Amino acid sequence: MGRSSTPGEGTRPRVRHAGEHGWDDGLYQDGKSDAAAPGGDAEAGGADSGRRGAGHGAGHGGRRGRPHRAGKRKKRRVLRWIAFSVAFLILATGSAGYLWYQHLNGNLRKGERSAGNSAAKKTAPNAAGQTPLNLLLIGSDSRNSKENLRLGGSKESVGGTPLADVQMLLHVSADRKNASVVSIPRDTRVDIPACENPETHKKYPAGNGIINETLRGGPGCTLDTWEKLTGVYIDHWMMVDFAGVVDMADAVGGAWVCVKQNVNDVSKPGVPGGSHLRLTAGRHKIKGEDALKWLRTRHAFESDIGRSKAQHMYLNSVMRELKNQNAFTDTGRLMNLAETGTKSLQVSEEIGTVKKLFDLGMQLKNVPLDKMNMLTMPRIEDPEDPDAHVLPKPGAADKLWALLRDDQSLDPKDRAKAAKKAAAGPKAGAPASLGVTVVNGTSADGQAPAQGRAGAVRDLLKAKGFTEADTSTDPGSALTTEVAYPRSAGAQGKSDALSVAKALSLPTSAVKETPDGAGLTLTVGSDWRTGATFPKAAADDSDPLEGTESVNGGKTDDCMDVYWPYRQM
């Protein structure tokens, strides 16, 4: 046991050694203060006081040093209590901080990242060891709580399986210099992998359906569906419901939005429902339930596509507000946002602590707003149900997914600069001098490998002059065809890989840098299982921002058009 902090209650007498500081013998002597000891200072001072008396005359004797020693004792007593108080405050603050941190962690609801059918490969680090960040944002329409029911829906919806009516992929570049947000309309028809709901353990077979139904298998099932569709590895997911949106909007303090005309989103004949958003033409700062109404408005913005654009405007405005408030560095603002955020969000377990969420936020704070582009997936009408459903637009959507996989900016100007820089590299080696290993990777996505595919593509390369091309006996797996070169080969390796891609009419995005080890390698993916020509849809170099709604974070004057039946107040 240690010494008690109460004088006189130590477990054993404390022996002071010569020259030791920080210990007052006058206060701790046989468990008593020397103020109470017989003889006071004279007894405590002993021979030392006699020496002082001898040096200053008998008239003062041994009592001359008492005022000086009493002052020192008082000073030491004050210092000791200051030290004790500071230590107590540090301990109390640290304990409170730890308890608050544990409290926040306890608020968080977590789930597995994937439902078991994650189909994409994580992007290899760049030369600086950095990797891009991909975060899937999910908005649930669950009415399975009193608050969510109050904010939207009917009693008949209680107990039903929630739908993921809002789905956005946030991509932050490896160097953290640009970011992209891509929304998929809720009525997009896609292939959905087999999933098991983590709470009910109900199993759902693989099939083709509407993407907002994927939440039946939990957020991990929605993530797996995105990976199957895009080939983009998604690091984490984050989900929020109606009540969470309201609370987060209040915590931020509101965000500016704009409508070009009056808007009153209520039920119309033949068009039931509505968000009940009601605003006059112009700019408004909205929060709480008004923010939820804005994010849910569909009819007044003409369609789900219009709603996605309005959501992008709102997110951009929120980012501006947070930066203007210094919310990323202001401790008070961070504490408030942390308290609200941890109660409102459900996250994948890899980011299931306050520290990891904080680190995630710090990765976003330095991205310039004018380098943040948001858009909705390019799409076409679904031939099976043109009035209700859509499909990813061949070519444009494939190009968009390729840009995300390859960590390229959605800004055409940024891509043009990158292409110019790449063109300035060394000249590629002669085709006959390049050894290319061809791998059959067509077994991705759960399919059986296309037999003889590596040999067929090898022969195509030989016909193009790459006479040293050969096949590998090791099977591979890739959703998309790619040409990889080792990092140690540097700019020359990239030029050589680009020449292989050009010979086969592959897009430049098919060229990938890999850690040192393997040489120049062509992996034939499941996107090219047959034929002597690479599918033009995947090789389309059209700009994915053309023909779709896009919002740039640097713009502050964006304003939503209101569909004419909803302009009357």
C-alpha positions as CSV (number, residue, x, y, z in Angstrom):
1,M,0.0,0.0,0.0
2,G,1.1,3.6,-0.5
3,R,1.0,6.6,1.8
4,S,-2.3,8.2,2.4
5,S,-2.8,11.7,1.3
6,T,-4.1,12.6,4.8
7,P,-1.3,13.7,7.2
8,G,-0.6,11.2,9.9
9,E,-2.3,8.3,8.1
10,G,0.7,6.8,6.3
11,T,1.2,3.1,6.6
12,R,4.7,3.5,8.0
13,P,7.0,6.4,8.9
14,R,8.7,8.0,5.9
15,V,12.4,8.4,6.2
16,R,13.9,11.4,4.5
17,H,17.3,11.2,2.9
18,A,19.8,13.9,2.9
19,G,19.4,16.4,0.1
20,E,15.9,15.1,-0.8
21,H,13.5,17.7,-2.1
22,G,9.7,18.0,-1.8
23,W,9.4,16.6,1.8
24,D,8.7,18.8,4.8
25,D,10.1,17.2,8.0
26,G,8.4,19.8,10.1
27,L,5.0,18.6,8.9
28,Y,5.6,14.8,9.0
29,Q,7.5,13.7,12.1
30,D,6.2,10.6,13.9
31,G,2.8,11.2,12.4
32,K,2.5,14.7,14.0
33,S,2.9,18.2,13.0
34,D,5.8,19.9,14.7
35,A,3.5,22.7,15.6
36,A,2.0,20.3,18.1
37,A,5.4,18.8,19.2
38,P,6.9,19.8,22.5
39,G,9.5,22.5,21.9
40,G,8.3,23.4,18.4
41,D,11.1,24.5,16.1
42,A,13.8,24.2,18.8
43,E,13.2,20.5,19.1
44,A,12.8,20.0,15.4
45,G,15.8,22.1,14.6
46,G,18.3,20.6,17.1
47,A,21.9,21.2,16.5
48,D,21.2,23.1,13.3
49,S,19.6,26.0,15.2
50,G,22.4,25.9,17.7
51,R,24.9,26.4,14.8
52,R,22.9,29.4,13.5
53,G,22.8,30.9,17.0
54,A,26.6,30.5,17.4
55,G,27.2,32.3,14.2
56,H,24.9,35.3,15.0
57,G,25.3,36.0,18.7
58,A,24.0,34.5,21.9
59,G,21.3,37.1,22.2
60,H,19.3,35.4,19.3
61,G,20.2,31.9,20.3
62,G,18.6,29.1,18.2
63,R,15.4,31.0,17.5
64,R,16.7,33.3,14.8
65,G,15.8,30.9,11.9
66,R,12.1,30.3,12.9
67,P,10.4,33.0,10.7
68,H,12.4,31.9,7.7
69,R,11.6,28.2,8.2
70,A,7.9,28.9,8.9
71,G,7.7,30.8,5.6
72,K,9.3,28.0,3.7
73,R,7.0,25.5,5.4
74,K,4.0,27.5,4.4
75,K,5.2,27.9,0.8
76,R,5.8,24.1,0.6
77,R,2.4,23.4,2.0
78,V,0.8,25.7,-0.6
79,L,2.8,24.1,-3.5
80,R,1.9,20.6,-2.3
81,W,-1.8,21.4,-2.3
82,I,-1.6,23.1,-5.7
83,A,0.1,20.0,-7.0
84,F,-2.5,17.7,-5.4
85,S,-5.3,19.8,-6.9
86,V,-3.8,19.8,-10.3
87,A,-3.3,16.1,-10.2
88,F,-6.9,15.6,-9.1
89,L,-8.2,17.8,-11.9
90,I,-6.1,15.9,-14.5
91,L,-7.3,12.6,-13.1
92,A,-10.9,13.7,-13.0
93,T,-10.8,15.3,-16.4
94,G,-9.0,12.2,-17.8
95,S,-11.6,10.0,-16.3
96,A,-14.5,12.1,-17.5
97,G,-12.9,12.2,-21.0
98,Y,-12.5,8.4,-21.0
99,L,-16.1,7.9,-19.8
100,W,-17.4,10.3,-22.4
101,Y,-15.3,8.5,-25.1
102,Q,-16.7,5.2,-24.0
103,H,-20.2,6.7,-24.0
104,L,-19.8,7.9,-27.6
105,N,-18.5,4.5,-28.6
106,G,-21.5,2.9,-26.9
107,N,-23.8,5.1,-29.0
108,L,-22.6,3.6,-32.2
109,R,-24.5,0.8,-33.9
110,K,-22.2,-1.4,-36.0
111,G,-22.4,-4.2,-38.6
112,E,-20.3,-6.2,-40.9
113,R,-18.8,-4.5,-43.9
114,S,-20.0,-7.2,-46.4
115,A,-22.8,-9.7,-46.5
116,G,-20.3,-12.3,-47.7
117,N,-20.2,-11.6,-51.4
118,S,-17.7,-8.8,-51.7
119,A,-16.6,-9.0,-55.3
120,A,-14.0,-6.2,-55.7
121,K,-10.3,-6.1,-55.2
122,K,-8.8,-3.3,-53.0
123,T,-6.8,-0.8,-54.9
124,A,-3.0,-1.1,-54.5
125,P,-1.2,1.8,-52.8
126,N,0.3,4.4,-55.1
127,A,4.0,5.2,-55.1
128,A,3.6,7.2,-51.8
129,G,1.8,4.3,-50.1
130,Q,-1.6,6.0,-50.3
131,T,-4.9,4.4,-51.1
132,P,-8.2,5.9,-52.2
133,L,-11.1,5.9,-49.7
134,N,-14.5,4.6,-50.8
135,L,-17.5,5.1,-48.4
136,L,-21.1,4.0,-49.2
137,L,-23.7,6.4,-47.7
138,I,-27.1,4.8,-47.3
139,G,-30.4,6.4,-46.3
140,S,-32.9,4.0,-44.9
141,D,-36.7,4.7,-45.1
142,S,-37.3,2.6,-42.0
143,R,-40.5,3.5,-40.1
144,N,-39.9,1.0,-37.3
145,S,-39.7,3.6,-34.6
146,K,-42.2,6.1,-33.3
147,E,-40.0,9.0,-34.3
148,N,-39.4,7.7,-37.8
149,L,-43.1,7.0,-38.2
150,R,-43.9,10.5,-37.1
151,L,-41.5,12.0,-39.7
152,G,-42.9,10.0,-42.7
153,G,-45.0,7.0,-43.7
154,S,-48.1,5.2,-42.5
155,K,-48.8,2.8,-39.7
156,E,-49.0,0.0,-42.3
157,S,-45.3,0.5,-43.0
158,V,-44.3,-0.4,-39.5
159,G,-42.6,-3.7,-39.3
160,G,-41.8,-3.8,-43.0
161,T,-38.4,-4.4,-44.4
162,P,-36.6,-1.0,-44.8
163,L,-35.6,0.2,-48.3
164,A,-32.3,1.9,-49.1
165,D,-33.9,4.9,-51.0
166,V,-30.7,6.9,-50.9
167,Q,-27.4,5.4,-52.0
168,M,-24.3,7.4,-52.7
169,L,-20.7,6.4,-53.1
170,L,-18.2,8.9,-51.7
171,H,-14.7,8.5,-53.4
172,V,-11.8,10.4,-51.9
173,S,-8.6,10.2,-54.0
174,A,-5.5,8.5,-52.6
175,D,-3.7,11.9,-52.4
176,R,-6.8,13.5,-50.8
177,K,-6.8,16.3,-53.4
178,N,-10.2,15.5,-55.0
179,A,-13.4,13.7,-54.1
180,S,-16.4,12.4,-56.0
181,V,-20.0,11.5,-55.0
182,V,-22.0,9.2,-57.3
183,S,-25.7,8.5,-56.6
184,I,-27.6,5.5,-58.0
185,P,-31.4,6.1,-58.5
186,R,-33.4,3.9,-56.1
187,D,-35.3,2.3,-59.0
188,T,-32.2,1.0,-60.9
189,R,-32.5,-2.6,-61.8
190,V,-29.3,-4.6,-61.0
191,D,-27.9,-8.0,-60.3
192,I,-28.1,-8.6,-56.5
193,P,-25.8,-11.2,-54.9
194,A,-27.0,-13.8,-52.4
195,C,-27.3,-12.2,-48.9
196,E,-28.2,-13.2,-45.4
197,N,-29.8,-10.6,-43.1
198,P,-27.4,-10.3,-40.1
199,E,-30.3,-9.6,-37.6
200,T,-33.0,-12.0,-38.8
201,H,-30.6,-14.5,-40.5
202,K,-33.1,-14.8,-43.3
203,K,-31.3,-15.8,-46.5
204,Y,-32.0,-14.2,-49.9
205,P,-30.8,-16.0,-53.1
206,A,-29.0,-14.1,-55.8
207,G,-31.2,-12.5,-58.4
208,N,-32.1,-9.4,-60.5
209,G,-34.1,-6.7,-58.8
210,I,-34.3,-3.0,-57.8
211,I,-31.3,-1.7,-55.9
212,N,-33.2,-0.2,-53.0
213,E,-34.4,-3.7,-52.1
214,T,-30.9,-4.7,-51.2
215,L,-31.3,-3.5,-47.6
216,R,-33.3,-6.6,-46.9
217,G,-30.0,-8.3,-46.5
218,G,-28.5,-5.5,-44.4
219,P,-26.2,-2.7,-45.4
220,G,-23.5,-5.2,-46.2
221,C,-25.8,-6.6,-48.9
222,T,-26.2,-3.1,-50.4
223,L,-22.4,-2.8,-50.4
224,D,-21.9,-6.1,-52.1
225,T,-24.4,-5.1,-54.8
226,W,-22.5,-1.9,-55.5
227,E,-19.2,-3.8,-55.8
228,K,-20.7,-6.3,-58.2
229,L,-22.1,-3.5,-60.4
230,T,-19.1,-1.1,-60.3
231,G,-16.0,-3.3,-59.6
232,V,-15.0,-0.6,-57.0
233,Y,-13.8,-1.9,-53.6
234,I,-15.8,-0.1,-50.9
235,D,-14.0,0.3,-47.6
236,H,-17.0,1.2,-45.3
237,W,-20.6,1.9,-45.2
238,M,-22.6,4.4,-43.2
239,M,-26.4,4.4,-42.7
240,V,-28.8,7.0,-41.3
241,D,-32.6,7.0,-40.9
242,F,-35.2,9.8,-40.9
243,A,-34.7,10.8,-37.3
244,G,-30.9,10.7,-37.7
245,V,-31.1,13.1,-40.6
246,V,-33.1,15.6,-38.5
247,D,-30.7,15.4,-35.6
248,M,-27.6,15.8,-37.8
249,A,-29.1,18.7,-39.6
250,D,-29.8,20.4,-36.3
251,A,-26.3,19.7,-35.0
252,V,-24.7,21.3,-38.1
253,G,-26.9,24.3,-37.6
254,G,-28.5,24.3,-41.0
255,A,-27.5,24.6,-44.6
256,W,-28.4,26.9,-47.5
257,V,-30.6,25.7,-50.3
258,C,-32.3,27.4,-53.2
259,V,-35.4,27.0,-55.4
260,K,-36.1,29.1,-58.5
261,Q,-39.9,29.1,-57.9
262,N,-42.2,28.6,-54.9
263,V,-42.4,25.0,-53.9
264,N,-45.2,23.1,-52.1
265,D,-44.7,19.4,-52.3
266,V,-48.1,17.9,-51.4
267,S,-50.3,15.2,-52.7
268,K,-51.9,15.8,-56.1
269,P,-54.7,13.9,-57.9
270,G,-53.2,10.6,-59.0
271,V,-49.9,11.4,-57.3
272,P,-50.3,10.6,-53.6
273,G,-47.7,11.3,-51.0
274,G,-45.2,14.2,-50.9
275,S,-42.6,15.6,-48.5
276,H,-44.6,18.6,-47.6
277,L,-41.7,20.9,-48.3
278,R,-42.9,24.4,-48.5
279,L,-40.6,27.3,-49.5
280,T,-40.8,30.6,-51.4
281,A,-38.6,31.2,-54.3
282,G,-35.0,32.1,-53.4
283,R,-32.4,31.0,-50.9
284,H,-33.2,29.5,-47.5
285,K,-31.2,28.1,-44.6
286,I,-32.9,24.9,-43.5
287,K,-32.4,22.4,-40.7
288,G,-34.2,19.8,-38.7
289,E,-37.4,18.5,-40.3
290,D,-37.2,21.0,-43.1
291,A,-33.8,19.5,-44.1
292,L,-35.5,16.0,-44.1
293,K,-38.3,17.4,-46.3
294,W,-35.8,18.8,-48.7
295,L,-33.9,15.5,-49.0
296,R,-37.1,13.5,-49.5
297,T,-38.7,15.8,-52.1
298,R,-39.2,13.9,-55.3
299,H,-42.4,15.1,-57.1
300,A,-41.7,18.8,-56.9
301,F,-38.2,18.2,-58.3
302,E,-39.9,16.1,-61.0
303,S,-38.2,12.7,-60.4
304,D,-35.7,10.6,-58.3
305,I,-33.0,12.2,-60.5
306,G,-34.1,15.7,-59.4
307,R,-34.1,14.5,-55.8
308,S,-30.5,13.2,-56.1
309,K,-29.4,16.6,-57.5
310,A,-31.1,18.4,-54.6
311,Q,-29.4,16.0,-52.1
312,H,-26.0,16.8,-53.7
313,M,-26.7,20.6,-53.3
314,Y,-27.5,20.0,-49.7
315,L,-24.4,18.0,-49.0
316,N,-22.2,20.6,-50.7
317,S,-23.8,23.3,-48.5
318,V,-23.2,21.2,-45.4
319,M,-19.5,20.9,-46.2
320,R,-19.3,24.6,-46.7
321,E,-21.0,25.2,-43.4
322,L,-18.7,22.9,-41.5
323,K,-15.6,24.5,-43.0
324,N,-16.9,28.0,-42.3
325,Q,-17.5,27.0,-38.7
326,N,-14.1,25.4,-38.3
327,A,-15.9,22.4,-37.2
328,F,-13.0,20.1,-37.9
329,T,-10.8,22.0,-35.4
330,D,-13.2,23.5,-33.0
331,T,-13.4,21.2,-29.9
332,G,-16.8,22.4,-28.8
333,R,-18.3,21.9,-32.3
334,L,-16.6,18.5,-32.6
335,M,-18.1,17.3,-29.3
336,N,-21.6,18.3,-30.3
337,L,-21.3,16.7,-33.7
338,A,-19.8,13.6,-32.2
339,E,-22.6,13.2,-29.7
340,T,-25.3,13.6,-32.4
341,G,-23.4,11.6,-35.0
342,T,-22.8,8.6,-32.9
343,K,-26.5,8.4,-32.0
344,S,-27.7,9.0,-35.5
345,L,-25.4,6.7,-37.5
346,Q,-25.0,3.0,-38.0
347,V,-21.6,2.1,-39.5
348,S,-19.5,-0.8,-40.6
349,E,-17.4,-2.2,-37.9
350,E,-14.1,-1.1,-39.3
351,I,-15.0,2.5,-38.5
352,G,-16.9,1.6,-35.4
353,T,-15.1,3.8,-32.9
354,V,-15.2,7.6,-32.3
355,K,-11.5,7.8,-33.1
356,K,-11.8,6.1,-36.5
357,L,-14.8,8.3,-37.4
358,F,-12.8,11.3,-36.4
359,D,-9.8,10.2,-38.5
360,L,-12.3,9.7,-41.4
361,G,-13.5,13.2,-41.0
362,M,-10.0,14.6,-41.0
363,Q,-9.3,12.9,-44.3
364,L,-12.1,14.9,-45.9
365,K,-11.4,18.3,-44.4
366,N,-8.6,19.3,-46.7
367,V,-10.3,18.3,-50.0
368,P,-11.0,21.6,-51.8
369,L,-14.7,22.1,-52.4
370,D,-14.1,23.0,-56.1
371,K,-12.5,19.6,-56.4
372,M,-15.5,17.8,-55.1
373,N,-17.9,16.7,-57.9
374,M,-21.3,15.0,-57.4
375,L,-23.4,13.4,-60.0
376,T,-26.1,10.7,-60.6
377,M,-25.3,7.6,-62.5
378,P,-25.8,7.9,-66.3
379,R,-28.9,5.7,-67.1
380,I,-31.4,4.6,-69.7
381,E,-35.0,3.5,-69.4
382,D,-35.4,-0.2,-68.4
383,P,-37.0,-1.9,-71.5
384,E,-38.9,-4.2,-69.1
385,D,-40.5,-1.3,-67.2
386,P,-39.7,2.0,-68.9
387,D,-42.1,4.0,-66.8
388,A,-40.7,3.0,-63.4
389,H,-37.2,1.5,-63.7
390,V,-33.8,2.5,-65.1
391,L,-30.6,0.7,-66.1
392,P,-27.0,1.9,-66.1
393,K,-26.2,3.5,-69.4
394,P,-23.8,1.3,-71.4
395,G,-20.5,3.0,-72.1
396,A,-21.0,6.1,-69.9
397,A,-21.7,4.2,-66.7
398,D,-18.8,1.8,-67.4
399,K,-16.5,4.7,-68.0
400,L,-17.6,6.2,-64.7
401,W,-16.9,3.0,-62.8
402,A,-13.5,2.8,-64.4
403,L,-12.6,6.3,-63.3
404,L,-13.5,5.5,-59.7
405,R,-11.6,2.2,-59.8
406,D,-8.6,4.0,-61.2
407,D,-8.8,6.8,-58.8
408,Q,-9.2,9.4,-61.5
409,S,-10.9,12.8,-61.0
410,L,-14.4,13.3,-62.5
411,D,-13.3,16.7,-63.5
412,P,-12.4,16.6,-67.3
413,K,-9.7,19.3,-66.8
414,D,-7.9,17.2,-64.2
415,R,-8.0,14.1,-66.4
416,A,-6.7,16.1,-69.4
417,K,-3.7,17.3,-67.3
418,A,-3.0,13.7,-66.1
419,A,-3.2,12.4,-69.7
420,K,-0.8,15.2,-70.9
421,K,1.6,14.2,-68.1
422,A,1.5,10.6,-69.1
423,A,2.1,11.4,-72.7
424,A,5.3,13.1,-71.7
425,G,6.8,9.8,-70.5
426,P,9.4,7.7,-72.3
427,K,8.7,6.0,-75.5
428,A,7.4,2.4,-75.2
429,G,9.6,-0.4,-76.1
430,A,9.2,-2.2,-79.4
431,P,6.4,-4.8,-79.2
432,A,8.7,-7.7,-80.0
433,S,10.9,-6.7,-77.1
434,L,8.2,-6.8,-74.4
435,G,7.5,-10.0,-72.5
436,V,3.8,-10.0,-71.6
437,T,2.2,-12.7,-69.4
438,V,-1.5,-13.3,-70.1
439,V,-3.7,-14.5,-67.3
440,N,-7.3,-15.9,-67.6
441,G,-9.2,-13.9,-64.9
442,T,-12.7,-14.6,-66.3
443,S,-13.8,-16.5,-63.2
444,A,-14.6,-13.4,-61.3
445,D,-18.2,-12.7,-60.2
446,G,-18.8,-16.4,-59.4
447,Q,-18.6,-17.5,-63.0
448,A,-16.8,-20.5,-64.4
449,P,-13.6,-19.4,-66.3
450,A,-14.0,-19.1,-70.0
451,Q,-11.9,-22.0,-71.3
452,G,-8.8,-21.1,-73.4
453,R,-9.3,-17.4,-72.9
454,A,-5.7,-16.6,-72.0
455,G,-4.4,-18.4,-75.1
456,A,-6.8,-16.7,-77.4
457,V,-5.8,-13.2,-76.2
458,R,-2.1,-14.2,-76.3
459,D,-2.6,-15.0,-80.0
460,L,-4.2,-11.6,-80.5
461,L,-1.1,-10.0,-79.0
462,K,1.3,-12.0,-81.1
463,A,-0.6,-10.9,-84.2
464,K,0.0,-7.3,-83.1
465,G,3.8,-7.9,-82.9
466,F,4.1,-8.9,-79.2
467,T,5.8,-12.1,-80.1
468,E,7.1,-12.7,-76.6
469,A,3.6,-12.9,-75.1
470,D,2.9,-16.1,-73.2
471,T,0.2,-17.5,-70.9
472,S,0.3,-18.2,-67.2
473,T,-1.0,-21.5,-65.8
474,D,-2.0,-19.8,-62.6
475,P,-5.7,-18.8,-62.6
476,G,-6.7,-15.2,-61.9
477,S,-9.8,-13.3,-61.1
478,A,-10.8,-9.8,-62.3
479,L,-14.1,-8.1,-63.0
480,T,-12.4,-5.9,-65.6
481,T,-9.5,-6.5,-67.9
482,E,-6.3,-4.8,-66.9
483,V,-2.6,-4.4,-67.9
484,A,-0.4,-4.3,-64.8
485,Y,3.3,-3.2,-64.6
486,P,5.6,-3.3,-61.6
487,R,6.2,-0.1,-59.7
488,S,10.0,-0.6,-60.1
489,A,9.6,-0.2,-63.9
490,G,8.5,3.4,-63.3
491,A,7.5,5.6,-66.2
492,Q,9.0,3.2,-68.7
493,G,6.8,0.3,-67.4
494,K,3.7,2.5,-67.7
495,S,4.5,3.4,-71.3
496,D,5.0,-0.3,-72.1
497,A,1.7,-1.2,-70.5
498,L,-0.1,1.6,-72.3
499,S,1.2,0.2,-75.6
500,V,-0.3,-3.2,-74.8
501,A,-3.6,-1.6,-73.9
502,K,-3.6,0.5,-77.1
503,A,-2.9,-2.6,-79.3
504,L,-6.0,-4.3,-77.9
505,S,-8.2,-1.2,-77.9
506,L,-8.4,-1.2,-74.1
507,P,-9.1,2.1,-72.3
508,T,-6.1,3.8,-70.7
509,S,-7.8,3.2,-67.4
510,A,-7.0,-0.5,-67.8
511,V,-3.4,0.2,-67.0
512,K,-2.5,-0.4,-63.4
513,E,0.7,-0.1,-61.3
514,T,1.3,-2.9,-58.9
515,P,3.9,-3.6,-56.1
516,D,7.2,-4.8,-57.3
517,G,7.4,-8.5,-58.2
518,A,5.5,-9.5,-61.3
519,G,6.4,-8.2,-64.8
520,L,4.1,-6.9,-67.5
521,T,0.9,-8.8,-67.0
522,L,-2.4,-8.8,-68.9
523,T,-5.3,-10.2,-66.9
524,V,-8.4,-10.9,-69.1
525,G,-11.4,-10.0,-66.9
526,S,-15.0,-11.3,-66.9
527,D,-15.9,-8.2,-69.0
528,W,-14.2,-9.9,-72.0
529,R,-15.1,-13.5,-71.9
530,T,-15.5,-13.9,-75.7
531,G,-14.5,-12.4,-79.0
532,A,-11.4,-10.9,-80.6
533,T,-12.3,-7.3,-79.9
534,F,-12.6,-5.7,-76.5
535,P,-16.3,-4.6,-76.0
536,K,-16.6,-1.0,-77.1
537,A,-19.1,-0.2,-74.3
538,A,-16.4,-0.6,-71.7
539,A,-13.9,1.2,-73.8
540,D,-16.1,4.2,-74.4
541,D,-14.1,7.4,-73.7
542,S,-17.1,9.7,-73.4
543,D,-17.3,12.0,-70.5
544,P,-19.6,10.5,-67.8
545,L,-20.5,14.0,-66.6
546,E,-22.2,14.7,-70.0
547,G,-25.9,14.1,-70.1
548,T,-26.3,13.7,-66.3
549,E,-26.9,16.0,-63.4
550,S,-23.7,17.2,-61.8
551,V,-22.9,19.5,-59.0
552,N,-19.5,21.0,-58.1
553,G,-18.7,21.8,-54.5
554,G,-17.2,25.2,-55.4
555,K,-20.5,26.6,-56.8
556,T,-22.7,28.5,-54.4
557,D,-25.4,29.7,-56.8
558,D,-27.0,26.4,-57.7
559,C,-30.8,26.5,-57.6
560,M,-33.4,23.8,-58.1
561,D,-36.1,24.1,-60.7
562,V,-39.6,23.3,-59.4
563,Y,-42.0,21.2,-61.5
564,W,-44.9,23.4,-62.4
565,P,-47.8,21.6,-60.6
566,Y,-46.0,22.1,-57.3
567,R,-45.4,25.9,-57.5
568,Q,-48.6,27.0,-55.9
569,M,-48.3,28.0,-52.2
